[in-house]
Amino acid sequence: MINSAKTIFLSSDKSEIPVTLTATRQGADLCVSLSGGDSGHIGAVALAQPRPSLADPEKISASTSVITVCGHKEDRLACEVAEQIAQKINGIVTVSCGIHIDDASQNQIGQIVEIVRRLVAELLEKL
């Protein structure tokens, strides 16, 4: 399911807010790091485990646990990314997310979410 590359590195366009996605295979599972902005860090970590969907057992869903560092807001994004990838690869996925911009505007936060979603889509194409 996952390509033969051990680690995949992706980054945002140079004209955008800098965001880096690194994905490393660990057997059938995947460890993903999202960082960037003014200073990368660890703001939240999500772990998603695939399972049959409760609504339709023929489909794959995921159960996710999230740990958030106090004062950080990356938890929802980490959860979204972990669940999406776990469903796609049918494997366990961890996502560490820390993207910081000093006094970020709502527009910048929206841009970060869009960039991350685009990078995740690119990752899923490579897997």
C-alpha positions in Angstrom: 0.0 0.0 0.0 2.8 2.4 0.8 5.4 3.1 -1.9 9.0 1.8 -1.5 10.4 5.2 -0.4 11.2 5.1 3.3 10.6 8.8 3.9 8.7 11.4 1.8 9.4 15.1 2.1 7.0 17.7 0.9 6.8 21.5 1.3 4.7 24.5 0.4 5.4 26.7 -2.5 8.2 29.3 -1.8 5.6 32.1 -2.1 3.4 30.7 0.6 3.7 30.3 4.4 6.5 27.8 4.9 5.0 24.3 5.8 6.9 21.0 5.6 5.4 17.6 5.7 7.6 14.6 6.4 6.2 11.1 6.3 8.2 8.0 7.3 7.1 4.4 6.9 7.1 2.2 9.9 6.0 -1.2 8.5 2.4 -0.8 7.3 2.1 2.3 9.5 3.1 6.0 8.9 4.6 8.7 11.1 3.9 12.2 9.8 5.4 15.5 10.9 3.8 18.9 9.9 5.8 22.0 10.9 6.5 25.5 9.7 5.4 29.1 9.9 7.8 31.3 11.8 8.9 28.4 14.0 8.1 24.7 13.8 7.4 22.9 17.1 5.2 20.2 18.5 1.8 21.6 19.3 -0.4 18.5 19.0 0.0 14.8 18.3 -2.7 12.6 16.9 -2.8 8.8 16.6 -5.4 7.3 14.3 -6.2 3.6 14.1 -8.3 2.3 11.2 -11.4 0.3 11.8 -14.6 -0.7 10.0 -17.0 2.3 9.8 -19.9 2.1 12.3 -22.3 3.3 9.6 -21.1 1.0 6.9 -18.8 -1.9 7.9 -17.6 -2.2 4.3 -15.9 1.2 4.6 -12.8 2.1 6.6 -13.0 4.8 9.3 -10.6 5.6 12.1 -10.6 6.2 15.8 -8.2 8.9 16.9 -6.6 10.1 20.1 -5.1 13.6 20.4 -2.7 15.1 22.9 -2.4 18.9 22.7 0.2 21.1 24.3 -1.5 23.8 26.5 -2.1 27.0 24.5 -1.7 25.3 21.1 -4.4 25.0 18.5 -3.1 22.3 16.1 -5.2 19.5 17.6 -8.1 19.6 15.0 -5.7 19.8 12.1 -3.6 16.9 13.4 -6.7 14.8 14.0 -8.1 15.5 10.5 -4.8 14.6 8.8 -4.3 11.4 10.9 -7.8 10.1 10.3 -7.7 10.9 6.5 -4.4 9.1 6.1 -5.3 6.1 8.3 -8.4 5.5 6.3 -6.5 5.7 3.0 -3.6 3.4 3.9 -5.6 1.2 6.4 -2.8 1.5 8.8 -1.9 3.3 12.1 -0.9 6.9 11.6 0.7 9.4 14.0 0.7 13.1 13.1 2.8 15.6 15.0 1.8 19.2 14.1 3.3 22.5 15.0 2.9 25.5 12.7 3.4 28.9 14.4 3.0 32.4 13.1 3.2 35.3 15.6 -0.2 37.0 15.9 -1.6 34.9 13.0 -4.7 36.4 11.3 -7.7 34.3 10.5 -6.7 34.6 6.8 -3.2 33.2 7.6 -4.8 30.3 9.6 -7.0 29.5 6.7 -4.0 29.5 4.4 -2.2 27.1 6.6 -5.1 24.7 6.6 -5.3 24.9 2.8 -1.6 24.3 2.5 -1.7 21.3 4.8 -4.6 19.8 3.0 -2.9 20.2 -0.3 0.3 18.6 1.0 -1.7 15.7 2.5 -3.4 15.2 -0.9 0.0 15.1 -2.6 1.2 12.6 0.0 -1.8 10.4 -0.5 -1.0 10.4 -4.3 2.5 9.2 -3.5 1.4 6.4 -1.2 
